[in-house]
């Protein structure tokens, strides 16, 4: 397929830095005052919003040039079509998020993590060249020569918009901060239009079905606001609500000039898109059909730590703590109390924590092999508010604010259902570019700022199959083995139930609320014993016709659970068997529920966390790469202490000054040096100090017996960060040496113990 025949919808942009570049994230990191913006994997990036803003400003400059000259560079209509207007229609141009790559290769080149530069700068006193006191700042930069690439979208087939975009793209020559001072000079190394990716689809897409499951992926960070009146922090949901996904699909259909009656007449019900764990992603339609993601029931509490000494490790990181991350230890508050045994002491339900809103359950096979509890990732990003155009940028006061964001690359699962196969097929025919066999040719716009989300796979839900868990736990519509005088109802989505007596909404998930939701066929009034764990949240949105905010509603939060004991339980089960949802706004996915869903009943292993890295000692929780490096230095210090135990005055093998000398050798190496260069410099230094009178003993640490080089090689394996990792490793060794000098006869530290009574991470701070 030639470039002329490829639809100009999806493009790949590659830039090369000609000068050092800084894209701030609003925060610092360690000794760095202004750190680079990074993705969840720690790689430096150029955010999509920054590149979109630069292109918007350059487009406005081209517009001003066109209005004051005879050049036809860009028109007002094309500029608005590309970038949109405040309070108007959203623009069709979606800038990519640029990530570093090893070279300007194929589209599938994996992102790399290049070495960064740190620049120190101070302010000057007024009328003098003397540095001002307390003004030293350290800024992290991407070095010149780095290549970055990303994939963006132009949701329009108009060739004139493609030409206008080319004009804007060619005018962009600088990115990042301090562009007027020479930083951030770039060149466009490559730009090409791409064909659609081949997403996976079912083997027989035309078989009759009344359910459709979509696999979504966020191309950029998403902010799903939970309120229309935020403060300094704009809070975000951890999932995509059904009402927002409904609006995104409707907007996409209208942009294609189609009006599907099944969608606009609400004959298709669109559920919320719940996030998948980062380590799980389906590769085909069959695997996608078996995945299940549910909100964590509010009746499952987490035990609080006991009153014990936490001087060594925090309670959540200790290797022997009963509530470490390797064993969540959930307590089912609705379960009947069991007789305590010697193996299982009685659980204290009064000392427990409620589940978080971003807590979910995941199963890869519908619950057959148990459930995994995980917390969806929601990060923070600091930003500066500015005007919507160059004309009013000086009239708008700059305001710093923070947004919560779902990280880019997060995958979601959304279930769509309809009453008939024809309604579902009509929706599929309207959206062939989203879930066709040719892969995505467009993207959905979701959340604040219209974050791009693409559909990368789909599967059908055949009649008779349910999206509810099966296996050891009783799913919906399969409650034959459940006790007739006991019923447990768990809400899997937000549920809106009106209270006719108080002319409002039910704020408690109770028998009364359930009977009101079953109108006009409620069960007869009977006394029943009920136990509930529920919460509420505001249900906000916009009116599709007027574009104005709709009146907020009070919804029962997903995960709310109700247990009913007595004869009324059987009557309610009969009323609920033929329903898939209760309450209002079911076309937006509200009111979905499960019957007799108790994943923690009698077997807490069903909620075990996913398998951990076998290299982690004693199942201890890890924060990240930094803590692993500090733990490696700790283990080496223990080994070195045992090796030099019979050497008076050298019980740990190294003194504080000697570790400082080794750090000086590392500091003399250029950034980005390889491990071969590091080991050569250290061995050369060992030969020089070994000739001294007092250098023979401690220089033994370089021999294969004591293995300092081997320990560094096992630890400093991050590409481009060998010198930084080696410096952190030696700095931790210096702390043990300092403790040795303070205590003339110390003992070897226990594994997992810091000599200062804190974690290795706290010591490094």
C-alpha positions in Angstrom: 0.0 0.0 0.0 1.5 3.3 -1.1 1.4 6.5 0.9 -1.1 8.0 -1.5 -3.6 5.2 -0.9 -3.3 5.0 2.9 -6.1 6.9 4.6 -4.7 9.9 6.3 -6.1 9.0 9.8 -3.2 7.5 11.7 0.4 8.8 11.6 3.8 8.2 13.1 6.0 11.2 14.1 9.8 10.9 14.8 11.8 13.9 16.1 15.4 14.3 16.9 16.7 16.7 19.6 19.3 19.2 18.3 19.5 20.8 21.8 18.9 19.6 25.3 15.2 19.5 26.2 13.2 19.7 29.4 9.5 18.8 29.7 8.6 19.4 33.4 6.2 17.4 35.4 5.8 20.0 38.1 7.6 18.1 40.8 11.2 17.1 41.7 12.9 13.8 42.4 15.6 13.4 45.0 18.3 16.0 44.4 16.6 17.1 41.1 14.4 20.2 41.6 12.7 20.0 38.1 12.3 16.4 36.9 11.3 15.3 33.5 7.8 14.0 32.7 7.8 10.2 32.7 5.5 7.4 31.8 4.5 4.7 34.4 7.6 2.6 33.4 9.9 5.5 34.3 10.8 6.5 30.7 11.0 10.2 30.0 8.4 11.4 27.5 7.0 14.5 25.9 3.3 14.6 27.0 0.5 14.7 24.4 -1.0 17.8 25.9 2.3 19.8 25.5 2.8 18.9 21.9 -0.9 19.6 21.2 -0.5 23.1 22.8 2.6 23.9 20.8 0.9 22.9 17.5 -2.2 25.0 18.5 -0.1 28.1 19.1 1.9 27.6 15.9 -1.4 27.2 14.0 -2.7 30.5 15.5 0.5 32.2 14.4 0.1 30.9 10.9 -3.5 32.2 11.0 -2.3 35.6 12.0 0.2 35.6 9.1 -2.5 34.6 6.6 -4.8 37.4 7.8 -2.1 40.1 7.4 -0.6 38.9 4.1 -1.6 37.3 0.8 -0.4 33.9 1.9 -3.0 31.1 2.1 -1.4 29.1 4.9 -4.4 28.2 7.0 -7.9 29.5 7.4 -10.0 30.1 10.5 -12.3 27.2 9.7 -9.4 24.7 9.2 -7.7 25.9 12.4 -10.9 25.4 14.4 -11.5 22.0 12.8 -8.0 20.9 13.7 -7.8 22.2 17.3 -11.4 23.0 18.3 -12.7 25.9 20.3 -13.6 26.4 24.0 -17.2 25.6 24.4 -17.5 24.3 20.8 -16.8 21.2 18.8 -13.7 19.2 19.7 -10.8 19.3 17.2 -10.0 16.3 15.0 -6.2 16.4 15.6 -4.8 14.1 18.3 -1.1 14.7 19.0 1.0 11.7 19.9 2.8 11.1 23.2 6.5 11.0 22.2 8.8 8.4 23.8 12.5 7.8 23.3 13.5 5.1 20.8 16.9 3.5 20.2 16.9 4.6 16.5 14.7 5.8 13.8 13.5 2.3 12.9 10.3 0.6 12.3 6.9 1.4 13.9 7.3 -1.5 16.3 10.5 -0.2 17.8 10.2 -0.5 21.6 10.7 2.6 23.7 14.1 3.0 25.3 15.3 4.8 28.5 18.2 7.1 27.6 20.5 8.7 30.1 19.5 12.2 31.2 21.5 15.3 32.0 21.3 17.5 35.1 22.0 21.2 34.7 22.6 23.4 37.7 21.6 27.1 37.5 21.3 30.0 40.0 19.6 33.4 39.8 21.7 36.6 39.9 21.4 39.5 42.2 19.8 42.6 40.8 22.4 44.8 39.0 25.2 42.2 39.7 26.6 39.0 38.3 26.9 37.5 41.8 24.7 34.4 42.3 21.7 35.0 44.5 21.6 33.1 47.8 19.3 30.1 48.1 18.6 30.1 44.3 20.5 27.0 43.2 18.2 24.8 41.1 18.9 21.4 39.4 17.0 20.6 36.2 16.8 17.3 34.4 17.2 17.4 30.6 17.0 15.0 27.7 20.3 15.2 25.9 20.7 16.4 22.3 20.7 13.6 19.8 17.9 11.7 21.4 15.2 10.4 19.0 11.5 10.3 20.2 8.5 8.8 18.4 4.8 8.5 18.8 1.6 7.7 17.0 -1.2 10.3 16.6 -4.5 10.5 14.8 -6.3 12.9 12.4 -10.0 12.0 12.6 -10.9 13.5 9.2 -10.8 12.5 5.6 -10.6 16.2 4.4 -7.4 16.6 2.4 -7.3 20.3 3.1 -7.0 19.6 6.9 -4.1 17.2 6.1 -2.4 20.1 4.2 -3.1 22.5 7.1 -1.6 20.0 9.6 1.5 19.8 7.4 2.0 23.6 7.6 1.6 23.5 11.4 4.0 20.6 11.6 6.7 22.2 9.5 6.6 25.4 11.6 7.3 23.5 14.9 11.0 23.7 15.6 11.2 23.9 19.4 9.6 22.0 22.3 9.8 22.0 26.0 10.6 24.8 28.4 12.9 27.8 27.9 12.4 27.6 24.1 13.3 31.3 23.8 16.7 30.6 25.5 17.9 28.0 23.0 16.6 24.8 24.6 14.4 22.2 22.9 15.5 22.7 19.3 14.3 19.8 17.2 14.0 18.5 13.7 11.4 16.2 12.2 13.3 13.1 11.4 10.4 11.1 9.9 6.7 11.4 9.3 4.5 8.8 7.6 0.8 7.9 7.4 0.1 4.4 8.7 -2.4 1.8 7.9 -4.7 0.5 10.6 -3.4 -2.1 13.0 -4.8 -5.6 12.6 -6.8 -6.1 15.9 -8.2 -9.5 16.8 -11.8 -10.5 16.2 -13.8 -13.7 16.7 -13.5 -16.5 14.2 -17.1 -16.2 13.1 -18.1 -12.5 13.6 -21.5 -13.1 11.9 -22.9 -15.6 14.3 -26.1 -14.5 16.3 -25.3 -12.8 19.5 -26.8 -10.3 21.9 -23.6 -9.2 23.6 -20.4 -7.6 22.5 -17.2 -7.1 24.5 -14.6 -4.5 23.6 -11.0 -4.4 24.6 -9.9 -0.7 24.9 -6.5 0.8 25.4 -5.7 4.4 26.5 -3.2 6.1 24.1 -2.6 9.0 26.5 -3.4 9.6 30.2 -7.1 9.9 30.9 -8.9 12.1 33.5 -12.4 11.1 34.3 -13.7 13.8 36.6 -15.8 12.8 39.6 -17.2 16.3 40.2 -18.0 19.5 38.3 -16.6 21.7 41.1 -13.0 20.5 41.8 -10.5 22.2 44.0 -6.7 22.4 43.4 -6.9 18.7 42.6 -9.2 17.4 39.8 -10.1 13.9 41.1 -10.6 11.1 38.5 -12.3 7.8 38.4 -10.2 4.7 37.9 -12.5 3.4 35.1 -14.5 4.7 32.2 -18.2 5.0 33.2 -20.9 3.7 30.9 -22.4 7.1 30.3 -19.1 8.5 29.1 -18.4 5.5 26.8 -22.0 5.9 25.5 -21.3 9.5 24.6 -18.0 8.6 23.0 -19.5 6.0 20.7 -22.4 8.4 19.8 -19.9 11.1 18.9 -17.9 8.8 16.8 -21.0 7.6 14.9 -22.1 11.2 14.2 -18.6 12.1 13.0 -19.0 9.4 10.4 -22.4 10.8 9.3 -24.3 7.8 10.7 -27.3 7.7 13.1 -27.8 4.2 14.5 -31.3 3.9 15.8 -30.3 1.1 18.2 -27.8 3.4 19.9 -29.9 6.6 20.0 -33.1 4.9 20.9 -31.4 3.2 23.8 -31.9 -0.3 22.7 -28.2 -1.0 23.3 -26.9 -1.1 26.9 -23.3 0.0 27.3 -21.6 -1.0 30.5 -18.6 0.7 32.2 -15.1 -0.1 31.1 -13.2 -1.6 34.0 -9.4 -1.6 34.0 -7.3 -4.7 33.6 -4.2 -5.4 35.8 -1.0 -4.2 34.0 0.4 -7.8 33.8 -2.7 -9.2 32.0 -3.8 -8.5 28.5 -5.7 -10.9 26.2 -4.2 -11.8 22.9 -7.2 -13.3 21.1 -11.0 -13.3 21.2 -11.3 -16.6 23.2 -9.0 -15.3 26.0 -10.9 -12.0 26.1 -14.2 -13.9 26.6 -12.9 -15.5 29.7 -11.6 -12.4 31.4 -13.6 -11.0 34.3 -13.1 -7.7 36.1 -15.5 -6.7 39.0 -15.4 -4.0 41.6 -14.2 -5.3 45.0 -17.4 -5.9 47.2 -17.6 -3.4 50.0 -18.1 -6.2 52.5 -14.5 -7.4 52.1 -12.4 -5.5 54.6 -8.6 -5.5 55.0 -7.2 -6.0 58.5 -5.4 -3.2 60.1 -1.8 -3.8 61.4 -1.5 -4.6 65.1 0.4 -2.7 67.7 3.9 -3.9 67.2 7.4 -2.6 66.6 7.8 -1.3 63.0 11.3 0.1 63.4 12.8 -2.3 60.9 10.3 -2.4 58.0 6.8 -1.0 57.6 4.0 -3.4 58.3 3.2 -3.8 54.6 6.8 -4.7 53.6 7.9 -6.9 56.4 8.7 -10.5 55.4 7.0 -12.1 58.3 4.0 -9.7 58.7 0.7 -11.6 58.5 -0.8 -8.9 56.3 2.0 -8.4 53.8 1.1 -7.9 50.2 1.7 -11.5 49.4 -1.4 -12.3 51.5 -4.2 -9.7 51.4 -6.1 -11.4 54.2 -9.5 -10.0 53.4 -12.3 -10.3 56.0 -15.8 -11.0 54.7 -18.0 -8.9 57.0 -21.2 -10.6 55.8 -20.0 -14.2 56.4 -21.2 -16.1 59.4 -18.7 -16.2 62.2 -16.7 -19.5 62.2 -15.3 -21.4 65.2 -11.7 -20.4 65.9 -9.1 -23.1 65.5 -5.5 -23.4 66.5 -4.4 -22.9 62.9 -6.6 -19.9 62.2 -7.1 -17.5 65.1 -10.3 -15.5 65.3 -10.5 -12.4 63.1 -11.1 -9.1 64.7 -13.7 -7.5 62.3 -13.7 -4.2 64.3 -10.1 -3.5 63.3 -10.4 -3.5 59.5 -10.2 -1.0 56.7 -12.9 -0.4 54.0 -12.0 -1.2 50.4 -10.8 1.7 48.2 -12.9 2.9 45.2 -10.1 1.8 42.8 -10.0 -1.8 44.1 -11.1 -4.6 41.7 -11.2 -8.3 41.4 -9.8 -10.0 38.3 -10.0 -13.6 37.0 -8.7 -14.9 33.7 -11.2 -17.8 33.5 -14.4 -16.6 35.0 -13.5 -17.4 38.6 -12.7 -21.1 38.0 -9.2 -20.7 39.5 -10.0 -18.0 42.0 -9.8 -14.2 42.0 -7.0 -11.7 42.2 -7.4 -8.4 44.0 -5.6 -5.4 42.6 -5.7 -1.6 42.8 -6.1 0.4 39.5 -3.3 2.9 39.0 -4.2 6.6 39.2 -1.3 9.1 39.0 -1.0 12.8 39.6 0.2 15.5 37.2 0.7 19.2 38.0 -0.2 21.7 35.3 -0.5 25.4 34.7 -3.7 26.9 33.4 -3.4 29.4 30.6 -5.6 31.2 28.1 -7.3 29.4 25.2 -5.5 31.6 22.5 -2.4 33.8 22.1 -4.6 36.9 22.3 -5.9 36.3 25.8 -2.9 34.4 27.3 -1.6 37.6 29.0 -5.1 38.4 30.3 -5.5 35.1 32.1 -3.8 34.6 35.4 -1.6 31.5 35.6 -3.0 29.0 38.1 -1.2 25.9 39.2 -3.5 22.8 39.5 -3.2 19.0 39.7 -5.1 16.4 37.8 -5.5 12.7 38.7 -4.9 10.6 35.6 -5.2 7.0 34.5 -1.8 6.1 32.9 -1.4 5.7 29.2 -1.4 2.1 28.0 -4.1 1.0 30.5 -6.4 -1.6 29.0 -10.1 -1.8 29.8 -13.0 -4.3 29.2 -16.4 -3.0 28.3 -19.6 -5.2 27.9 -22.4 -4.1 25.5 -25.7 -5.9 25.3 -28.9 -5.6 23.3 -32.3 -7.2 23.2 -31.9 -8.6 19.7 -29.1 -9.6 17.4 -30.2 -7.0 14.8 -29.7 -4.1 17.2 -26.2 -5.3 18.0 -25.4 -5.8 14.4 -26.6 -2.3 13.5 -24.2 -0.9 16.0 -21.3 -3.0 14.6 -22.1 -1.9 11.1 -21.9 1.8 12.1 -18.6 1.4 13.8 -16.6 -0.8 11.4 -13.4 1.2 11.9 -13.5 0.6 15.6 -14.0 -3.2 15.9 -13.7 -4.5 12.3 -11.2 -7.2 11.3 -9.0 -4.5 9.7 -8.3 -3.0 13.1 -8.9 0.6 14.4 -8.9 3.4 11.9 -10.2 6.0 14.4 -10.2 6.6 18.2 -12.7 7.5 20.8 -12.4 10.7 22.8 -12.9 10.1 26.5 -12.7 12.2 29.6 -11.4 15.7 30.3 -9.6 17.1 27.2 -10.8 14.2 25.1 -8.1 11.6 25.8 -7.7 9.2 22.9 -8.8 5.6 23.4 -8.6 2.9 20.7 -10.4 -0.5 20.4 -7.8 -3.2 19.9 -10.0 -6.3 20.0 -13.5 -7.6 20.5 -15.5 -10.8 20.9 -19.2 -11.8 20.9 -21.3 -12.9 23.8 -23.5 -15.7 22.6 -27.0 -16.0 24.0 -26.9 -18.4 27.0 -23.4 -17.2 28.0 -23.2 -14.8 30.9 -20.7 -12.2 31.7 -20.9 -13.2 35.4 -18.4 -15.4 37.2 -18.9 -19.2 37.2 -17.4 -22.2 38.8 -17.0 -22.4 42.6 -19.1 -19.3 43.2 -22.9 -19.1 42.4 -23.3 -16.7 39.5 -26.3 -14.8 38.3 -29.2 -17.0 37.0 -27.5 -20.1 38.5 -28.7 -20.1 42.0 -30.1 -23.6 42.3 -27.6 -24.7 44.9 -27.9 -21.5 47.0 -29.9 -21.5 50.3 -33.5 -20.5 49.7 -33.7 -18.5 53.0 -30.5 -16.6 52.3 -29.7 -14.1 49.5 -26.6 -12.0 48.8 -26.8 -9.2 46.2 -23.7 -7.4 45.0 -23.9 -4.4 42.7 -21.3 -4.5 40.0 -22.1 -1.0 38.6 -23.4 2.2 40.1 -27.2 1.9 40.7 -29.7 4.7 40.8 -32.9 3.9 42.8 -35.6 6.6 43.5 -37.3 6.8 46.9 -41.0 7.6 46.3 -41.6 8.6 49.9 -38.8 11.2 50.2 -38.9 12.3 46.6 -35.2 11.7 46.3 -32.8 8.8 45.9 -32.1 5.8 48.1 -28.8 6.3 50.0 -28.7 2.8 51.5 -28.8 -0.5 49.7 -31.6 -2.1 51.7 -34.7 -4.3 51.3 -36.8 -1.2 50.9 -34.5 0.1 48.1 -34.6 -3.3 46.4 -38.4 -3.5 46.5 -38.7 0.1 45.0 -36.3 -1.0 42.2 -38.6 -4.0 41.4 -41.7 -1.9 40.8 -44.3 -2.5 39.5 -43.9 -6.1 40.7 -42.6 -5.9 44.2 -42.7 -8.9 46.6 -45.2 -8.9 49.4 -44.2 -7.1 52.5 -42.5 -9.5 55.0 -40.2 -9.1 57.8 -36.6 -10.0 56.9 -33.2 -9.8 58.6 -30.8 -7.7 56.5 -27.1 -6.8 56.7 -25.6 -4.3 54.3 -22.4 -2.6 53.3 -23.0 0.3 50.9 -21.9 3.7 50.0 -23.1 6.5 47.7 -21.6 8.8 45.1 -22.8 11.7 42.9 -23.8 10.7 39.4 -23.0 13.6 37.1 -23.1 14.2 33.3 -24.3 16.4 30.5 -27.6 16.6 28.6 -27.0 15.4 25.1 -29.5 17.8 23.5 -28.7 21.0 25.3 -25.0 20.4 26.2 -25.7 21.7 29.7 -24.9 19.8 32.9 -27.7 17.5 34.0 -29.0 17.5 37.5 -26.8 15.3 39.6 -28.2 12.1 41.0 -27.2 10.0 44.0 -26.2 6.5 43.1 -25.4 3.5 45.2 -21.7 2.8 44.6 -20.5 -0.2 42.8 -19.5 -3.0 45.1 -22.4 -2.4 47.6 -23.6 -5.6 49.1 -26.8 -6.7 50.8 -27.5 -10.0 52.6 -31.1 -11.0 53.4 -32.1 -13.9 55.7 -35.6 -15.2 55.9 -38.5 -16.3 53.7 -38.3 -13.0 51.8 -34.9 -14.1 50.3 -36.5 -16.7 48.1 -39.2 -14.3 46.8 -36.6 -11.7 45.9 -34.5 -14.3 44.1 -37.5 -15.2 41.9 -38.1 -11.6 41.1 -34.4 -11.0 40.2 -33.8 -14.1 38.1 -35.1 -12.7 34.8 -33.4 -9.3 35.2 -30.0 -8.1 34.1 -30.2 -4.7 35.9 -32.4 -2.7 38.3 -33.0 1.0 38.8 -32.6 3.9 36.4 -30.4 4.6 33.4 -29.8 1.0 32.5 -28.7 1.9 28.9 -25.7 3.5 30.5 -24.8 0.3 32.3 -26.3 1.3 35.7 -27.9 -1.2 38.0 -26.1 -4.5 37.1 -25.7 -7.0 39.9 -24.7 -10.5 40.9 -26.6 -13.0 43.1 -24.8 -15.0 45.8 -21.4 -13.8 44.8 -19.0 -14.5 47.8 -15.4 -14.9 46.5 -13.9 -14.9 50.0 -16.3 -17.4 51.6 -14.3 -20.1 53.3 -11.2 -19.7 51.1 -9.1 -16.6 51.3 -6.6 -18.2 48.9 -9.1 -17.4 46.1 -8.1 -13.7 46.6 -4.4 -14.3 46.5 -2.3 -11.7 44.8 -0.7 -12.5 41.4 2.5 -14.5 41.4 5.5 -12.5 42.6 9.0 -12.4 41.2 10.8 -15.5 42.5 13.9 -13.4 43.0 12.2 -11.4 45.8 13.5 -12.8 49.1 10.9 -14.0 51.7 8.0 -12.6 49.7 8.8 -9.0 50.8 6.9 -6.3 49.0 9.0 -4.2 46.6 8.4 -0.5 45.8 10.5 -0.4 42.7 13.9 -0.6 41.1 15.5 1.7 43.6 14.5 -0.4 46.6 15.8 -3.6 44.9 19.2 -1.9 44.4 19.3 -0.8 48.1 18.4 -4.4 49.2 21.3 -5.7 47.0 23.7 -3.4 48.8 22.3 -4.6 52.1 22.8 -8.2 51.3 26.4 -7.6 50.1 27.1 -5.7 53.3 26.0 -8.7 55.3 28.2 -11.0 53.2 31.2 -8.7 53.6 30.7 -8.4 57.3 30.8 -12.2 57.6 33.9 -12.4 55.4 35.9 -9.9 57.5 34.5 -11.0 60.9 38.0 -12.2 62.0 39.8 -9.1 60.8 40.1 -6.7 63.8 39.0 -3.2 62.9 37.6 -4.3 59.5 34.4 -6.1 60.6 32.6 -4.7 57.5 35.5 -4.6 55.1 35.2 -0.9 54.1 35.4 2.4 56.0 33.4 5.5 55.3 36.2 7.3 53.6 37.1 4.3 51.4 33.5 4.1 50.2 33.7 7.8 49.5 36.8 7.3 47.4 35.0 4.6 45.4 32.1 7.0 44.8 34.6 9.6 43.6 35.9 7.1 41.0 32.3 6.5 39.8 31.6 10.3 39.7 34.6 10.7 37.4 33.0 8.5 34.7 30.9 10.1 31.9 27.1 9.7 32.1 25.9 6.7 30.1 29.2 4.8 30.7 28.9 1.0 30.3 29.6 -1.5 33.0 32.8 -2.5 31.4 34.1 1.1 31.8 33.0 1.1 35.4 34.7 -2.2 36.3 37.9 -1.1 34.5 38.0 2.2 36.4 37.5 0.4 39.8 40.1 -2.3 39.1 42.6 0.3 38.0 42.0 2.2 41.3 42.3 -1.1 43.3 45.8 -1.7 41.7 46.9 1.8 42.7 45.7 1.6 46.3 46.9 -1.9 46.7 50.5 -0.7 46.6 50.0 1.5 49.6 50.9 0.4 53.1 47.3 0.4 54.4 45.7 -0.6 51.1 46.3 -4.3 51.1 43.5 -5.3 53.4 40.5 -3.4 52.1 41.5 -3.8 48.5 40.6 -7.5 48.9 37.0 -6.6 48.3 37.9 -6.5 44.6 39.0 -10.1 44.5 36.6 -12.8 43.3 36.3 -14.1 46.9 34.6 -11.0 48.1 33.1 -10.0 44.8 32.4 -6.2 44.8 32.5 -6.2 41.0 30.2 -9.1 40.8 27.8 -7.5 43.2 27.8 -4.3 41.2 27.2 -6.3 38.0 24.2 -8.1 39.5 22.7 -4.7 40.6 23.7 -2.1 38.0 22.0 -3.5 34.9 19.7 -0.6 33.9 20.7 0.6 30.5 22.1 4.1 30.6 22.0 4.3 34.4 25.1 2.2 35.4 26.9 5.1 37.1 23.8 6.3 38.9 23.1 2.8 40.2 26.7 2.2 41.2 26.7 5.5 43.1 23.5 4.6 45.0 24.9 1.1 45.8 28.2 2.5 47.2 26.3 5.2 49.2 24.3 2.5 50.9 27.5 0.6 51.7 28.9 3.8 53.2 26.0 4.0 55.7 26.9 0.5 57.0 30.6 1.6 57.2 29.5 4.7 59.2 27.5 2.5 61.6 30.6 0.3 62.0 32.7 3.3 63.0 30.1 4.4 65.6 29.9 0.9 67.1 33.5 -0.5 67.6 32.2 -4.1 67.9 29.1 -4.3 65.8 27.3 -7.5 64.8 26.3 -8.5 61.3 22.9 -7.0 60.5 20.0 -9.3 60.1 18.6 -9.7 56.6 16.0 -7.0 56.0 17.3 -4.8 58.8 18.8 -1.3 58.3 21.4 -0.3 60.9 19.6 3.0 61.5 16.2 1.4 62.3 14.5 2.4 59.0 13.9 1.0 55.6 16.6 1.2 52.9 14.3 3.4 50.9 13.9 5.8 53.9 17.7 5.8 54.4 18.3 6.7 50.8 16.0 9.7 51.1 
